[in-house]
């Protein structure tokens, strides 16, 4: 259930997509799924660099996004630094969201245990990391959508239903 006043943003974290070596499939899929649920969004692509990831997420929030979904950079490869970018970015961590996404992923693929994705609040926005595969986006967005409207309402001063 989207919020008519709420916009989303998607940040694809990928060295190869940022340099044009690979087409970004996960970001556009996330935008499509969010838009279908009433959360209009656009994609920004950034390399696997902590400062660039932080800047892309912060810029999206500054531009009015109340939900920011990142795709990519959550694994164990040397260049996977999305979780580290969240260190000084998030005001409050919401581990239950990342745990729910991981649990759904692990049920389908044991490699889901390797995701280091995080979720939390920055200002009045919800930020959630997803792995960079289209499958992870397809599985993760519905989980995020279960709670995003409530989180944004709470951050805007709404009560508990």
Rosetta blueprint (number, residue, H / E / L):
1 X L
2 X L
3 X L
4 X L
5 X L
6 X L
7 X E
8 X E
9 X E
10 X E
11 X E
12 X E
13 X E
14 X L
15 X H
16 X H
17 X H
18 X H
19 X L
20 X L
21 X L
22 X L
23 X L
24 X L
25 X L
26 X H
27 X H
28 X H
29 X H
30 X H
31 X H
32 X H
33 X H
34 X H
35 X H
36 X H
37 X L
38 X L
39 X L
40 X L
41 X L
42 X L
43 X E
44 X E
45 X E
46 X E
47 X L
48 X L
49 X L
50 X H
51 X H
52 X H
53 X H
54 X H
55 X H
56 X H
57 X H
58 X H
59 X H
60 X H
61 X H
62 X H
63 X L
64 X L
65 X E
66 X E
67 X E
68 X E
69 X E
70 X E
71 X E
72 X L
73 X L
74 X L
75 X L
76 X L
77 X L
78 X L
79 X L
80 X L
81 X L
82 X H
83 X H
84 X H
85 X H
86 X L
87 X L
88 X L
89 X L
90 X L
91 X L
92 X E
93 X E
94 X L
95 X H
96 X H
97 X H
98 X H
99 X H
100 X H
101 X H
102 X H
103 X H
104 X H
105 X H
106 X H
107 X H
108 X H
109 X L
110 X H
111 X H
112 X H
113 X H
114 X H
115 X L
116 X L
117 X L
118 X L
119 X E
120 X E
121 X E
122 X E
123 X L
124 X L
125 X E
126 X E
127 X E
128 X E
129 X E
130 X E
131 X L
132 X L
133 X L
134 X H
135 X H
136 X H
137 X H
138 X H
139 X H
140 X H
141 X H
142 X H
143 X H
144 X H
145 X H
146 X H
147 X H
148 X H
149 X H
150 X H
151 X H
152 X H
153 X H
154 X H
155 X H
156 X L
157 X L
158 X L
159 X L
160 X L
161 X L
